[in-house]
Amino acid sequence: MIEVATDQLWSAGATAVEERGSSGVSMAVATVQSEPVARSIATTLDALVRSSGSELGPVEVVKCEVEMLEIWREHARWRRLTPHLAVGPSWVDPPPCARSVAIEPAGSFGLGDHPTTALVAGEVVRLVRPGFRVVDLGTGSGTLAIIAVLRGAQRVVAIDISPAAVEAAEANVLRAGVGRSVDVVLDGSGVAAREAFDGGADVVLANILAPEIGALASNIDAAAAPQARIVLSGFPEQRISVVLAAFPSWREERRCLSGAWVAVTLRRR
């Protein structure tokens, strides 16, 4: 449950989320930029409780100075997603690595170091070949789109519902030197995914919440070429049956785990 709550906090507008736990009790602490965003988060968590039937602890709204919102940057570190690929903050020198992707998250979803990003990145490395066309749905900071180009993708359409994420992804794509190969699009309907390559994407990535995957399933299906692979993540393994039920024409090819998180790769039946 804490994993779902954490993702909901990010989606509701948190600028930083910390998971704390002791004596078997988990707690997610979110940092936000304004009281309206804090109220939005409280509403989001209340809806989560009603939909899941679970009990969460109290939501506390605490004001802090704007300068404090940047403290987390002092502790940001690089992370190896694969043996030869690392992702990390643009303001910290990267480790010795064959490939490094520097990210400035700004108002997007983190640094690209979330476990689900690492899981999907591994599948991008495994699946993407030179000349491939890729759709990255829920691109966030643009990390997966950049990695796809580094693997040889001819074109990537990176899509996000958040204007702040689109702005951050555009900046990171340019910083990585792959701007000519990536189109960053603002869209929350799924139409941009379906229309990206007229249903001819070789790989479709969707690293978003399980309910959003379900809502966008028909457009994700329509975006994929007959021989394509779909990589789904952004949710804990306990939600996988619900996610798979939204894709009756597809079968599971591969499942990767990182703690409670999962990424599943599908191919057509």
KETOR-761569 format. One line per field, with one value per atom (N, C-alpha, C): residue number from 0; residue in one letter; atom name; x negated, y, z negated. Coordinates in steps of 0.1 Angstrom, whole numbers. Layout:
# residues N
finu	(NUM_...)
ketor	(A_...)
dolum	(CA_...)
east	(X_...)
north	(Y_...)
up	(Z_...)
This chain:
# residues 269
finu	(0_0_0_1_1_1_2_2_2_3_3_3_4_4_4_5_5_5_6_6_6_7_7_7_8_8_8_9_9_9_10_10_10_11_11_11_12_12_12_13_13_13_14_14_14_15_15_15_16_16_16_17_17_17_18_18_18_19_19_19_20_20_20_21_21_21_22_22_22_23_23_23_24_24_24_25_25_25_26_26_26_27_27_27_28_28_28_29_29_29_30_30_30_31_31_31_32_32_32_33_33_33_34_34_34_35_35_35_36_36_36_37_37_37_38_38_38_39_39_39_40_40_40_41_41_41_42_42_42_43_43_43_44_44_44_45_45_45_46_46_46_47_47_47_48_48_48_49_49_49_50_50_50_51_51_51_52_52_52_53_53_53_54_54_54_55_55_55_56_56_56_57_57_57_58_58_58_59_59_59_60_60_60_61_61_61_62_62_62_63_63_63_64_64_64_65_65_65_66_66_66_67_67_67_68_68_68_69_69_69_70_70_70_71_71_71_72_72_72_73_73_73_74_74_74_75_75_75_76_76_76_77_77_77_78_78_78_79_79_79_80_80_80_81_81_81_82_82_82_83_83_83_84_84_84_85_85_85_86_86_86_87_87_87_88_88_88_89_89_89_90_90_90_91_91_91_92_92_92_93_93_93_94_94_94_95_95_95_96_96_96_97_97_97_98_98_98_99_99_99_100_100_100_101_101_101_102_102_102_103_103_103_104_104_104_105_105_105_106_106_106_107_107_107_108_108_108_109_109_109_110_110_110_111_111_111_112_112_112_113_113_113_114_114_114_115_115_115_116_116_116_117_117_117_118_118_118_119_119_119_120_120_120_121_121_121_122_122_122_123_123_123_124_124_124_125_125_125_126_126_126_127_127_127_128_128_128_129_129_129_130_130_130_131_131_131_132_132_132_133_133_133_134_134_134_135_135_135_136_136_136_137_137_137_138_138_138_139_139_139_140_140_140_141_141_141_142_142_142_143_143_143_144_144_144_145_145_145_146_146_146_147_147_147_148_148_148_149_149_149_150_150_150_151_151_151_152_152_152_153_153_153_154_154_154_155_155_155_156_156_156_157_157_157_158_158_158_159_159_159_160_160_160_161_161_161_162_162_162_163_163_163_164_164_164_165_165_165_166_166_166_167_167_167_168_168_168_169_169_169_170_170_170_171_171_171_172_172_172_173_173_173_174_174_174_175_175_175_176_176_176_177_177_177_178_178_178_179_179_179_180_180_180_181_181_181_182_182_182_183_183_183_184_184_184_185_185_185_186_186_186_187_187_187_188_188_188_189_189_189_190_190_190_191_191_191_192_192_192_193_193_193_194_194_194_195_195_195_196_196_196_197_197_197_198_198_198_199_199_199_200_200_200_201_201_201_202_202_202_203_203_203_204_204_204_205_205_205_206_206_206_207_207_207_208_208_208_209_209_209_210_210_210_211_211_211_212_212_212_213_213_213_214_214_214_215_215_215_216_216_216_217_217_217_218_218_218_219_219_219_220_220_220_221_221_221_222_222_222_223_223_223_224_224_224_225_225_225_226_226_226_227_227_227_228_228_228_229_229_229_230_230_230_231_231_231_232_232_232_233_233_233_234_234_234_235_235_235_236_236_236_237_237_237_238_238_238_239_239_239_240_240_240_241_241_241_242_242_242_243_243_243_244_244_244_245_245_245_246_246_246_247_247_247_248_248_248_249_249_249_250_250_250_251_251_251_252_252_252_253_253_253_254_254_254_255_255_255_256_256_256_257_257_257_258_258_258_259_259_259_260_260_260_261_261_261_262_262_262_263_263_263_264_264_264_265_265_265_266_266_266_267_267_267_268_268_268)
ketor	(M_M_M_I_I_I_E_E_E_V_V_V_A_A_A_T_T_T_D_D_D_Q_Q_Q_L_L_L_W_W_W_S_S_S_A_A_A_G_G_G_A_A_A_T_T_T_A_A_A_V_V_V_E_E_E_E_E_E_R_R_R_G_G_G_S_S_S_S_S_S_G_G_G_V_V_V_S_S_S_M_M_M_A_A_A_V_V_V_A_A_A_T_T_T_V_V_V_Q_Q_Q_S_S_S_E_E_E_P_P_P_V_V_V_A_A_A_R_R_R_S_S_S_I_I_I_A_A_A_T_T_T_T_T_T_L_L_L_D_D_D_A_A_A_L_L_L_V_V_V_R_R_R_S_S_S_S_S_S_G_G_G_S_S_S_E_E_E_L_L_L_G_G_G_P_P_P_V_V_V_E_E_E_V_V_V_V_V_V_K_K_K_C_C_C_E_E_E_V_V_V_E_E_E_M_M_M_L_L_L_E_E_E_I_I_I_W_W_W_R_R_R_E_E_E_H_H_H_A_A_A_R_R_R_W_W_W_R_R_R_R_R_R_L_L_L_T_T_T_P_P_P_H_H_H_L_L_L_A_A_A_V_V_V_G_G_G_P_P_P_S_S_S_W_W_W_V_V_V_D_D_D_P_P_P_P_P_P_P_P_P_C_C_C_A_A_A_R_R_R_S_S_S_V_V_V_A_A_A_I_I_I_E_E_E_P_P_P_A_A_A_G_G_G_S_S_S_F_F_F_G_G_G_L_L_L_G_G_G_D_D_D_H_H_H_P_P_P_T_T_T_T_T_T_A_A_A_L_L_L_V_V_V_A_A_A_G_G_G_E_E_E_V_V_V_V_V_V_R_R_R_L_L_L_V_V_V_R_R_R_P_P_P_G_G_G_F_F_F_R_R_R_V_V_V_V_V_V_D_D_D_L_L_L_G_G_G_T_T_T_G_G_G_S_S_S_G_G_G_T_T_T_L_L_L_A_A_A_I_I_I_I_I_I_A_A_A_V_V_V_L_L_L_R_R_R_G_G_G_A_A_A_Q_Q_Q_R_R_R_V_V_V_V_V_V_A_A_A_I_I_I_D_D_D_I_I_I_S_S_S_P_P_P_A_A_A_A_A_A_V_V_V_E_E_E_A_A_A_A_A_A_E_E_E_A_A_A_N_N_N_V_V_V_L_L_L_R_R_R_A_A_A_G_G_G_V_V_V_G_G_G_R_R_R_S_S_S_V_V_V_D_D_D_V_V_V_V_V_V_L_L_L_D_D_D_G_G_G_S_S_S_G_G_G_V_V_V_A_A_A_A_A_A_R_R_R_E_E_E_A_A_A_F_F_F_D_D_D_G_G_G_G_G_G_A_A_A_D_D_D_V_V_V_V_V_V_L_L_L_A_A_A_N_N_N_I_I_I_L_L_L_A_A_A_P_P_P_E_E_E_I_I_I_G_G_G_A_A_A_L_L_L_A_A_A_S_S_S_N_N_N_I_I_I_D_D_D_A_A_A_A_A_A_A_A_A_A_A_A_P_P_P_Q_Q_Q_A_A_A_R_R_R_I_I_I_V_V_V_L_L_L_S_S_S_G_G_G_F_F_F_P_P_P_E_E_E_Q_Q_Q_R_R_R_I_I_I_S_S_S_V_V_V_V_V_V_L_L_L_A_A_A_A_A_A_F_F_F_P_P_P_S_S_S_W_W_W_R_R_R_E_E_E_E_E_E_R_R_R_R_R_R_C_C_C_L_L_L_S_S_S_G_G_G_A_A_A_W_W_W_V_V_V_A_A_A_V_V_V_T_T_T_L_L_L_R_R_R_R_R_R_R_R_R)
dolum	(N_CA_C_N_CA_C_N_CA_C_N_CA_C_N_CA_C_N_CA_C_N_CA_C_N_CA_C_N_CA_C_N_CA_C_N_CA_C_N_CA_C_N_CA_C_N_CA_C_N_CA_C_N_CA_C_N_CA_C_N_CA_C_N_CA_C_N_CA_C_N_CA_C_N_CA_C_N_CA_C_N_CA_C_N_CA_C_N_CA_C_N_CA_C_N_CA_C_N_CA_C_N_CA_C_N_CA_C_N_CA_C_N_CA_C_N_CA_C_N_CA_C_N_CA_C_N_CA_C_N_CA_C_N_CA_C_N_CA_C_N_CA_C_N_CA_C_N_CA_C_N_CA_C_N_CA_C_N_CA_C_N_CA_C_N_CA_C_N_CA_C_N_CA_C_N_CA_C_N_CA_C_N_CA_C_N_CA_C_N_CA_C_N_CA_C_N_CA_C_N_CA_C_N_CA_C_N_CA_C_N_CA_C_N_CA_C_N_CA_C_N_CA_C_N_CA_C_N_CA_C_N_CA_C_N_CA_C_N_CA_C_N_CA_C_N_CA_C_N_CA_C_N_CA_C_N_CA_C_N_CA_C_N_CA_C_N_CA_C_N_CA_C_N_CA_C_N_CA_C_N_CA_C_N_CA_C_N_CA_C_N_CA_C_N_CA_C_N_CA_C_N_CA_C_N_CA_C_N_CA_C_N_CA_C_N_CA_C_N_CA_C_N_CA_C_N_CA_C_N_CA_C_N_CA_C_N_CA_C_N_CA_C_N_CA_C_N_CA_C_N_CA_C_N_CA_C_N_CA_C_N_CA_C_N_CA_C_N_CA_C_N_CA_C_N_CA_C_N_CA_C_N_CA_C_N_CA_C_N_CA_C_N_CA_C_N_CA_C_N_CA_C_N_CA_C_N_CA_C_N_CA_C_N_CA_C_N_CA_C_N_CA_C_N_CA_C_N_CA_C_N_CA_C_N_CA_C_N_CA_C_N_CA_C_N_CA_C_N_CA_C_N_CA_C_N_CA_C_N_CA_C_N_CA_C_N_CA_C_N_CA_C_N_CA_C_N_CA_C_N_CA_C_N_CA_C_N_CA_C_N_CA_C_N_CA_C_N_CA_C_N_CA_C_N_CA_C_N_CA_C_N_CA_C_N_CA_C_N_CA_C_N_CA_C_N_CA_C_N_CA_C_N_CA_C_N_CA_C_N_CA_C_N_CA_C_N_CA_C_N_CA_C_N_CA_C_N_CA_C_N_CA_C_N_CA_C_N_CA_C_N_CA_C_N_CA_C_N_CA_C_N_CA_C_N_CA_C_N_CA_C_N_CA_C_N_CA_C_N_CA_C_N_CA_C_N_CA_C_N_CA_C_N_CA_C_N_CA_C_N_CA_C_N_CA_C_N_CA_C_N_CA_C_N_CA_C_N_CA_C_N_CA_C_N_CA_C_N_CA_C_N_CA_C_N_CA_C_N_CA_C_N_CA_C_N_CA_C_N_CA_C_N_CA_C_N_CA_C_N_CA_C_N_CA_C_N_CA_C_N_CA_C_N_CA_C_N_CA_C_N_CA_C_N_CA_C_N_CA_C_N_CA_C_N_CA_C_N_CA_C_N_CA_C_N_CA_C_N_CA_C_N_CA_C_N_CA_C_N_CA_C_N_CA_C_N_CA_C_N_CA_C_N_CA_C_N_CA_C_N_CA_C_N_CA_C_N_CA_C_N_CA_C_N_CA_C_N_CA_C_N_CA_C_N_CA_C_N_CA_C_N_CA_C_N_CA_C_N_CA_C_N_CA_C_N_CA_C_N_CA_C_N_CA_C_N_CA_C_N_CA_C_N_CA_C_N_CA_C_N_CA_C_N_CA_C_N_CA_C_N_CA_C_N_CA_C_N_CA_C_N_CA_C_N_CA_C_N_CA_C_N_CA_C_N_CA_C_N_CA_C_N_CA_C_N_CA_C_N_CA_C_N_CA_C_N_CA_C_N_CA_C_N_CA_C_N_CA_C_N_CA_C_N_CA_C_N_CA_C_N_CA_C_N_CA_C_N_CA_C_N_CA_C_N_CA_C_N_CA_C_N_CA_C_N_CA_C_N_CA_C)
east	(-8_0_-9_-20_-29_-34_-36_-41_-30_-18_-7_-5_-6_-4_-15_-28_-39_-37_-33_-30_-19_-9_2_-3_-12_-17_-25_-33_-40_-30_-20_-10_-2_0_8_0_-13_-21_-32_-35_-46_-60_-68_-82_-92_-89_-98_-90_-93_-86_-96_-94_-103_-95_-100_-93_-100_-93_-98_-91_-98_-91_-98_-90_-96_-85_-89_-80_-69_-72_-62_-52_-54_-45_-52_-46_-52_-45_-53_-48_-55_-47_-52_-51_-62_-63_-65_-56_-57_-60_-68_-71_-64_-57_-50_-54_-50_-53_-43_-31_-20_-9_-2_9_20_24_34_29_16_11_12_9_11_25_35_49_53_47_49_44_33_27_36_41_50_62_68_80_76_64_60_59_53_51_65_74_87_94_93_99_92_79_72_77_80_85_99_107_121_121_112_112_105_96_88_94_101_106_96_84_73_74_66_66_52_51_39_39_27_26_30_30_35_26_32_24_22_9_6_0_6_1_-8_-20_-30_-36_-36_-43_-58_-65_-80_-84_-96_-102_-105_-104_-107_-121_-131_-145_-146_-138_-139_-135_-127_-123_-135_-146_-158_-168_-166_-175_-178_-168_-169_-180_-182_-192_-206_-209_-222_-225_-214_-216_-213_-210_-208_-221_-219_-231_-227_-238_-236_-233_-226_-222_-225_-230_-232_-219_-214_-202_-205_-216_-222_-237_-244_-259_-266_-260_-267_-260_-249_-241_-238_-240_-237_-229_-220_-212_-213_-213_-215_-214_-216_-213_-224_-219_-228_-238_-235_-244_-255_-255_-265_-273_-286_-295_-291_-289_-285_-297_-293_-304_-310_-321_-327_-317_-312_-302_-302_-299_-299_-289_-277_-267_-261_-260_-254_-244_-232_-221_-219_-222_-221_-207_-200_-186_-185_-177_-172_-157_-152_-138_-129_-133_-124_-110_-99_-86_-81_-90_-86_-88_-85_-86_-100_-107_-120_-131_-142_-154_-155_-145_-146_-152_-154_-160_-150_-137_-127_-128_-125_-127_-120_-108_-101_-108_-115_-123_-134_-141_-152_-147_-135_-130_-127_-120_-117_-129_-139_-152_-158_-158_-164_-157_-144_-136_-139_-141_-145_-158_-168_-181_-179_-171_-169_-162_-152_-143_-146_-150_-151_-164_-161_-172_-173_-184_-185_-174_-168_-157_-143_-143_-130_-122_-109_-101_-94_-95_-92_-82_-72_-63_-66_-68_-71_-59_-50_-38_-40_-39_-42_-57_-63_-77_-84_-76_-82_-94_-106_-118_-124_-118_-123_-134_-137_-148_-147_-136_-134_-135_-130_-130_-145_-153_-167_-174_-172_-178_-174_-162_-158_-166_-168_-176_-191_-196_-210_-211_-200_-200_-198_-195_-194_-181_-171_-158_-158_-151_-151_-143_-132_-123_-115_-114_-107_-96_-84_-74_-72_-76_-75_-63_-54_-41_-39_-34_-30_-18_-11_1_-2_-15_-19_-27_-22_-30_-44_-46_-59_-68_-62_-70_-74_-66_-69_-81_-80_-91_-104_-103_-115_-121_-112_-117_-123_-117_-123_-137_-139_-152_-162_-158_-167_-171_-161_-164_-174_-173_-183_-196_-196_-209_-216_-209_-214_-219_-215_-219_-211_-198_-190_-177_-177_-165_-160_-168_-163_-156_-157_-151_-139_-136_-125_-115_-103_-92_-85_-85_-78_-64_-54_-40_-32_-24_-15_-2_2_14_18_31_35_46_49_60_56_43_38_39_45_46_32_24_10_2_5_-2_3_16_22_18_17_14_-1_-10_-24_-30_-28_-34_-23_-10_1_2_0_2_-10_-22_-33_-45_-43_-54_-59_-73_-79_-79_-80_-80_-71_-62_-54_-57_-61_-64_-53_-48_-39_-42_-50_-54_-45_-33_-23_-15_-6_2_12_15_23_37_44_57_55_44_42_39_32_29_42_51_64_72_72_80_74_61_55_52_56_53_56_68_72_62_58_49_35_31_18_17_28_30_29_36_37_24_15_2_-8_-6_-16_-15_-26_-26_-23_-20_-17_-28_-41_-52_-57_-50_-56_-56_-63_-63_-57_-49_-44_-51_-57_-63_-55_-49_-40_-47_-47_-52_-46_-50_-45_-35_-35_-25_-32_-27_-32_-27_-34_-31_-17_-12_2_13_9_19_18_9_7_18_26_38_48_50_59_53_40_34_35_32_32_46_56_70_74_67_70_65_57_50_53_66_70_63_59_52_37_32_18_15_3_-1_-14_-16_-28_-40_-51_-63_-74_-74_-85_-80_-84_-81_-94_-96_-108_-104_-111_-107_-118_-114_-123_-116_-118_-110_-96_-87_-72_-69_-78_-74_-77_-69_-70_-70_-76_-75_-72_-62_-57_-58_-64_-65_-54_-47_-36_-39_-34_-34_-20_-17_-4_-2_10_13_13)
north	(-12_0_13_12_24_28_18_21_29_24_31_45_47_60_69_64_72_77_68_72_83_81_90_104_104_117_124_117_123_128_120_124_137_138_149_162_162_174_176_165_166_168_176_179_169_163_152_143_130_121_112_110_102_91_78_67_64_64_62_50_42_31_26_21_15_7_-5_-14_-18_-20_-25_-15_-2_9_17_19_27_40_50_64_71_78_86_100_107_122_129_139_146_161_166_180_187_198_204_219_226_240_250_245_254_247_254_248_242_249_242_229_227_214_204_209_200_195_204_201_191_193_183_169_169_156_149_157_151_145_152_147_135_134_122_110_112_101_96_105_102_93_97_89_75_74_62_52_58_50_44_53_48_38_39_29_16_16_4_-3_4_-2_-3_3_2_15_14_25_31_44_51_60_64_73_87_95_109_117_126_134_148_151_164_174_186_196_206_206_215_225_237_248_248_251_253_263_268_278_272_280_276_270_277_272_258_253_240_229_233_224_219_226_222_214_212_204_190_184_170_169_180_180_177_181_179_164_156_142_133_139_132_125_113_105_98_94_86_71_65_51_44_32_23_16_18_11_-3_-3_-16_-15_-26_-26_-15_-11_-1_12_14_26_32_45_51_64_67_79_87_100_107_122_130_144_152_162_169_177_180_189_180_167_159_151_150_143_129_123_109_100_87_77_72_66_60_49_52_43_45_34_35_45_46_56_62_75_82_92_93_101_111_124_134_140_141_145_157_167_177_175_171_167_179_190_202_198_200_196_183_174_161_150_138_126_123_128_124_125_117_117_106_98_86_75_76_65_57_59_50_36_26_12_8_14_11_16_27_33_23_18_9_-4_-9_-21_-19_-8_-5_-2_5_7_-6_-16_-28_-35_-33_-38_-30_-17_-9_-13_-16_-21_-34_-43_-56_-56_-47_-47_-38_-26_-16_-18_-18_-20_-8_-6_5_6_18_20_19_14_12_25_24_36_33_42_39_50_46_55_53_65_65_73_65_71_73_86_89_92_100_101_107_116_122_131_128_136_132_122_119_108_102_93_81_75_63_66_78_82_84_90_92_79_70_57_49_51_44_49_62_68_63_63_58_43_36_22_21_32_32_35_38_42_53_51_62_74_71_81_77_86_84_95_91_101_99_110_110_118_112_118_119_130_132_141_139_147_160_161_172_182_195_205_206_205_206_195_183_171_173_178_180_190_201_211_204_196_190_180_172_162_169_180_187_192_197_202_190_179_168_161_161_155_164_177_186_184_183_182_169_159_146_145_156_156_148_144_136_143_156_164_161_158_155_142_134_120_119_129_128_139_135_145_144_155_155_161_154_158_159_169_170_164_153_147_137_137_128_119_119_111_98_97_85_86_96_98_100_107_110_97_87_74_67_67_60_66_79_86_87_84_87_81_69_62_55_61_54_40_37_23_14_20_13_13_15_16_2_1_-12_-16_-5_-7_4_0_10_9_20_20_27_22_29_27_36_36_45_41_50_42_48_40_30_20_9_14_23_27_35_42_50_41_30_20_14_11_5_15_27_37_40_38_41_28_17_4_3_8_7_15_27_35_29_23_16_5_-3_-14_-9_2_7_14_17_24_13_1_-9_-17_-19_-26_-41_-49_-63_-71_-68_-75_-68_-57_-49_-56_-49_-53_-41_-44_-34_-36_-26_-27_-19_-25_-18_-19_-7_-7_6_8_19_15_2_-4_-16_-19_-31_-44_-55_-68_-72_-68_-72_-67_-57_-51_-57_-67_-71_-78_-86_-92_-82_-71_-61_-55_-52_-46_-55_-68_-77_-79_-78_-80_-69_-58_-47_-50_-61_-63_-78_-81_-95_-100_-92_-96_-98_-96_-97_-108_-114_-123_-119_-123_-119_-127_-119_-125_-126_-116_-115_-106_-110_-102_-100_-87_-83_-76_-80_-75_-67_-57_-49_-46_-54_-53_-56_-47_-49_-44_-38_-32_-42_-40_-50_-43_-49_-44_-57_-56_-68_-64_-73_-71_-80_-75_-82_-83_-94_-95_-100_-98_-101_-117_-121_-135_-141)
up	(0_0_0_-7_-8_6_15_28_36_35_42_37_24_18_22_23_28_42_51_64_65_57_57_52_43_38_49_57_68_78_81_91_87_74_69_68_71_71_61_54_44_52_46_52_46_35_29_21_21_13_6_-7_-15_-22_-21_-28_-41_-52_-65_-71_-79_-85_-98_-108_-120_-126_-132_-138_-129_-117_-107_-102_-106_-102_-91_-80_-69_-68_-64_-63_-51_-44_-33_-36_-35_-38_-25_-22_-10_-12_-3_-3_9_6_17_17_28_29_25_22_18_10_2_-6_3_15_23_28_31_36_24_12_0_-2_0_-1_10_22_33_30_23_19_9_-1_-11_-5_5_13_20_26_34_25_13_4_-2_-4_-9_2_15_25_26_24_24_13_1_-10_-6_0_3_14_24_35_31_22_18_6_-2_-15_-25_-23_-33_-42_-53_-62_-61_-60_-60_-72_-76_-88_-84_-94_-92_-82_-75_-66_-73_-74_-81_-71_-71_-62_-70_-66_-73_-64_-68_-59_-62_-51_-53_-43_-45_-36_-23_-12_1_2_-5_-4_-9_-18_-23_-13_-3_8_16_15_23_15_3_-6_0_5_10_21_28_39_34_21_16_14_13_10_23_34_46_51_56_60_74_80_93_89_99_97_110_109_121_124_136_140_146_152_158_155_158_155_163_174_183_184_176_178_164_162_149_152_142_143_130_131_119_121_110_110_119_126_135_128_115_107_99_102_95_106_105_115_115_127_129_125_122_119_132_132_144_149_162_167_182_190_204_209_202_206_193_193_182_187_180_184_172_175_165_165_154_153_143_148_139_138_127_126_126_121_121_115_123_117_122_126_131_120_124_115_113_103_98_108_104_111_122_123_131_124_111_103_95_97_91_95_87_91_104_106_119_131_129_141_144_133_135_142_138_144_159_162_176_184_178_185_189_181_184_196_197_209_221_220_231_237_228_232_239_234_240_254_255_266_278_275_285_294_307_317_326_333_342_352_353_363_356_344_338_335_335_331_318_308_294_289_282_275_260_254_239_232_227_221_206_202_188_187_196_197_185_177_166_170_164_167_181_188_201_201_189_188_198_198_207_222_225_239_243_235_237_239_230_230_243_248_260_272_273_284_282_270_269_273_273_277_292_299_313_319_311_316_326_337_347_343_336_332_319_310_297_296_293_289_274_267_252_247_240_237_222_217_203_202_191_188_181_176_168_176_176_183_177_164_158_162_163_168_182_191_205_206_198_198_194_183_178_188_194_204_216_221_232_229_217_213_212_206_204_217_226_240_247_246_252_246_232_225_229_232_236_251_258_272_281_277_285_290_290_293_306_316_330_331_321_322_313_304_294_296_297_297_283_276_263_264_260_263_249_248_237_240_233_236_225_221_210_215_228_233_239_242_249_264_269_284_290_283_288_290_281_282_295_296_308_321_321_334_337_327_328_341_344_356_364_363_370_366_353_349_352_354_359_349_337_327_325_324_322_307_298_284_278_269_262_247_241_226_219_208_200_185_180_166_158_155_149_139_132_122_129_122_127_132_125_130_143_144_157_168_166_176_181_171_175_184_180_187_201_203_216_224_219_225_240_244_258_267_262_270_270_259_259_269_269_278_293_295_309_313_304_307_312_309_311_324_331_343_340_350_348_340_343_337_325_320_310_296_287_273_265_255_246_232_226_213_203_193_184_170_163_149_143_130_123_112_109_99_92_80_73_80_77_83_80_68_64_74_82_91_105_107_121_127_120_126_131_124_129_142_142_154_166_164_175_181_172_177_187_187_196_210_212_224_229_232_235_248_257_269_268_256_253_243_243_233_227_215_207_213_216_221_210_202_192_181_169_157_149_145_137_124_114_100_94_86_77_65_54_42_45_42_44_58_65_79_90_101_112_125_135_149_157_165_173_188_196_210_217_226_233_248_254_269_273_285_290_290_288_288_302)
